[in-house]
Amino acid sequence: MKVSIPATLLLIVASASAQQSAAQGPSTSTEIPKLARLQDRDSYDVYSDLLRTRKPEAPTWTIIQETRDFAFCLKSAQNLDPSYREVIDDYALKNQKKFVLEKMFNLPQYTLASPERWFDTGTSRMFAILSAVGFSVDRTHSGVCYMAGSAGGSSGTCLFLVKKDGKWQEDDGYRGGCGFGAAVYR
């Protein structure tokens, strides 16, 4: 025997479920969008190559699972390739909001942690806080800011990177640098 559920009943059940969800309030995991899996696969490559080359001695990383908007302290000079301006503009656009990072890093060992974990003092692990990555239109240049450190101290910097031989490397075509201390994060 086939039982038919009237469409009105289904509508009432769906409406009640939606009202219950709204009454409970939004969950924290849906408040912050995830970094797009396919479109920004390059972002995870930038993060992984950056952390591996800047701190190769780090056996395990604890990566804060939300991106952070650091002021991009590198500037594009008039005589530089226009791709630097594209990177800076894309960086500014993407960092207008936070993104949740997923387990897509290409690192030997790492964990993702809540932002509150940055202030843990009883650990010897290396912590990293990352910005969203800005890219040139052709996706051969990128810009990222990050802060890394351990209980002993931390510091941050912004970098222009270029993709060479399939790896993201610090762009030695750009002359200049900038950095900031842990006080920026608080």
C-alpha positions as CSV (number, residue, x, y, z in Angstrom):
1,M,0.0,0.0,0.0
2,K,1.4,3.4,-1.0
3,V,1.1,6.2,1.5
4,S,0.9,9.7,0.1
5,I,2.0,12.6,2.3
6,P,0.1,15.8,1.5
7,A,2.3,18.6,0.2
8,T,0.8,20.9,2.9
9,L,2.1,18.6,5.7
10,L,5.6,18.6,4.2
11,L,5.5,22.4,4.0
12,I,4.4,22.7,7.6
13,V,7.3,20.3,8.7
14,A,9.9,22.2,6.7
15,S,8.6,25.6,8.0
16,A,8.8,24.4,11.6
17,S,12.3,23.0,11.1
18,A,13.5,26.4,9.6
19,Q,11.9,28.3,12.5
20,Q,13.6,26.0,15.0
21,S,17.0,26.6,13.3
22,A,16.4,30.3,13.3
23,A,15.5,30.4,17.0
24,Q,18.7,28.5,17.8
25,G,20.8,31.2,16.0
26,P,23.5,30.7,13.5
27,S,26.2,28.2,14.2
28,T,29.8,29.5,14.3
29,S,30.9,27.2,11.5
30,T,28.5,28.8,9.0
31,E,29.1,32.4,10.1
32,I,32.6,32.5,8.5
33,P,32.8,31.2,4.9
34,K,35.3,28.5,4.0
35,L,38.1,29.3,1.7
36,A,36.9,27.9,-1.7
37,R,38.2,24.4,-2.3
38,L,38.9,24.4,-6.0
39,Q,39.2,28.1,-6.8
40,D,41.8,28.7,-4.1
41,R,43.8,25.5,-4.1
42,D,46.6,27.9,-4.9
43,S,46.1,29.6,-1.5
44,Y,46.9,26.3,0.3
45,D,50.0,25.8,-1.9
46,V,51.1,29.3,-1.0
47,Y,50.6,28.7,2.7
48,S,52.3,25.3,2.6
49,D,55.3,26.5,0.6
50,L,55.7,29.6,2.8
51,L,55.6,27.7,6.1
52,R,58.0,25.0,4.9
53,T,60.6,27.4,3.6
54,R,60.4,30.1,6.2
55,K,60.5,27.7,9.2
56,P,61.9,24.4,7.9
57,E,62.9,23.3,11.4
58,A,59.2,23.3,12.6
59,P,58.2,19.6,13.1
60,T,54.5,20.4,13.7
61,W,52.5,23.5,13.0
62,T,49.4,24.7,14.8
63,I,47.6,26.9,12.3
64,I,44.8,29.2,13.4
65,Q,41.8,28.1,11.5
66,E,40.5,31.6,10.5
67,T,42.3,34.0,8.2
68,R,43.3,37.4,9.7
69,D,43.4,40.7,7.9
70,F,46.9,42.1,8.4
71,A,47.5,45.5,6.8
72,F,49.5,44.7,3.6
73,C,52.6,46.7,4.4
74,L,54.4,46.2,1.0
75,K,53.8,48.9,-1.6
76,S,53.9,48.8,-5.3
77,A,56.4,51.3,-6.8
78,Q,55.6,52.9,-10.2
79,N,58.4,51.2,-12.0
80,L,57.3,47.7,-10.9
81,D,55.4,45.1,-12.9
82,P,51.6,45.8,-12.8
83,S,51.0,42.4,-11.4
84,Y,52.1,43.7,-8.0
85,R,49.2,46.2,-8.1
86,E,46.9,43.3,-9.0
87,V,48.1,41.3,-6.0
88,I,47.6,44.2,-3.6
89,D,44.1,44.9,-4.9
90,D,43.1,41.2,-4.7
91,Y,44.6,40.9,-1.2
92,A,42.6,44.0,-0.1
93,L,39.4,42.6,-1.6
94,K,39.7,39.1,-0.1
95,N,40.7,40.3,3.3
96,Q,37.6,42.3,3.8
97,K,36.2,39.1,5.5
98,K,37.6,36.1,7.4
99,F,37.7,32.6,5.9
100,V,37.8,29.3,7.7
101,L,40.8,27.2,6.7
102,E,40.4,23.5,6.0
103,K,42.8,20.6,6.3
104,M,44.2,21.1,2.8
105,F,47.8,22.1,3.7
106,N,50.7,20.1,2.2
107,L,52.7,19.9,5.4
108,P,54.1,16.8,7.2
109,Q,52.3,17.5,10.5
110,Y,49.9,20.2,11.5
111,T,46.7,20.9,13.3
112,L,44.0,23.6,12.9
113,A,43.1,25.5,16.1
114,S,40.7,28.2,17.2
115,P,41.9,31.8,17.4
116,E,42.0,31.6,21.2
117,R,44.8,29.0,21.0
118,W,47.2,31.7,19.8
119,F,47.5,32.8,23.4
120,D,48.4,29.3,24.7
121,T,51.6,29.7,26.7
122,G,52.3,26.1,27.7
123,T,53.2,24.8,24.3
124,S,56.4,24.5,22.3
125,R,54.6,24.1,18.9
126,M,55.0,26.6,16.1
127,F,51.8,28.6,15.6
128,A,50.8,30.4,12.4
129,I,48.1,33.0,11.6
130,L,47.6,33.6,7.9
131,S,45.8,36.2,5.8
132,A,43.8,35.4,2.7
133,V,46.1,35.3,-0.3
134,G,46.0,37.9,-3.0
135,F,46.8,36.9,-6.6
136,S,47.7,38.5,-9.9
137,V,45.2,37.9,-12.7
138,D,47.4,35.2,-14.2
139,R,48.0,33.6,-10.8
140,T,51.8,33.7,-11.1
141,H,52.3,36.3,-8.3
142,S,50.8,36.3,-4.9
143,G,50.9,38.3,-1.7
144,V,50.3,37.0,1.9
145,C,50.8,38.2,5.4
146,Y,51.4,35.9,8.3
147,M,52.5,35.8,11.9
148,A,54.4,32.8,13.2
149,G,56.0,31.9,16.5
150,S,55.9,29.9,19.7
151,A,55.5,30.6,23.4
152,G,58.9,32.3,23.2
153,G,57.8,35.0,20.9
154,S,56.4,35.7,17.5
155,S,56.7,38.1,14.6
156,G,55.0,38.7,11.3
157,T,55.6,39.9,7.8
158,C,54.0,40.3,4.4
159,L,55.6,38.9,1.3
160,F,55.2,38.9,-2.5
161,L,55.7,35.4,-3.9
162,V,56.2,34.2,-7.4
163,K,55.4,30.7,-8.8
164,K,58.6,29.1,-10.1
165,D,58.9,25.5,-11.1
166,G,55.6,24.7,-9.5
167,K,56.5,26.1,-6.1
168,W,55.7,29.5,-4.5
169,Q,58.9,31.3,-3.6
170,E,59.7,34.7,-2.2
171,D,59.8,37.2,-5.1
172,D,63.3,38.5,-5.3
173,G,62.2,40.8,-8.1
174,Y,60.6,43.0,-5.4
175,R,63.0,45.1,-3.3
176,G,61.7,46.1,0.1
177,G,60.3,44.5,3.2
178,C,58.1,45.0,6.2
179,G,57.4,43.2,9.4
180,F,55.4,43.6,12.6
181,G,55.3,42.2,16.1
182,A,52.8,40.2,18.0
183,A,51.1,43.3,19.4
184,V,49.4,43.6,16.0
185,Y,47.3,40.5,16.7
186,R,45.9,41.4,20.0
